[in-house]
Amino acid sequence: MTAEHITVSVKTEYLSQQSKPDQDRFAFAYHITIHNQSNAPTKLLGRHWVITDANESKQEVRGIGVVGEQPVISAGESYQYSSGIVLETPIGTMHGCYKMLNEQGLEFEAPIKPFLLSTPHAVN
């Protein structure tokens, strides 16, 4: 199994009730679906995110699992979770990768393509 067998889709939303634009606080949720398109299970070991706001300020986040879990994703199945981030600007991007473990005990990285975090009025 390789990274080509894992696809990641993302939906984002602006959390206006948790944001304070006058204090440069813009809260976003992101909803992730990880699809295992292989014929074997895989385990999600960890994550690496690169978060960039409109000021070109970058944060890197590395950690074990996602939302406190290290799920095993069965062949042909998907795993979903939601998380959030607070930016100092009304627009930003995220990208990264998941560290995965295949059934042969080999680790590989599944890329997460860049996605946009934006308030409704930041992008026309």
Steps between C-alpha positions, in 0.01 A plus 500: 500500500622847415382860530310463170257269680407767754294802400412790726203731447437814702203728566550822692274745675539838663385504862365852537370447855849400619677776308585853611607690188562820700761301697651328193349166599348296216384148590458225242395138508627242256332167435728227368416175325786255448421230242693173491470387138730199542427134564655505847453689826722793594558678828527876541799562727535877493457832327705793378327828412641820355262790564558836329295815556467805273796664677718206384531394865554123510425247771604138485312241700619143544333246719399145568175394334208735447250622762655262752466192278724283284230335291542188290322562171379178341541425131249700297384694806524862614571678825355843580583755764466873562737746659564872505753779477509868593677743266589867545378578146168433320670273248768233508602158374587162644682202354703212628504123523394205709752241612346162423598138575420222254435137588863407421613738775635763262435869563407739219370853468160581352501860375228751584468750217477869589153623590359845567369639827297812434230717648199539267603852397877445463477336156263612222 
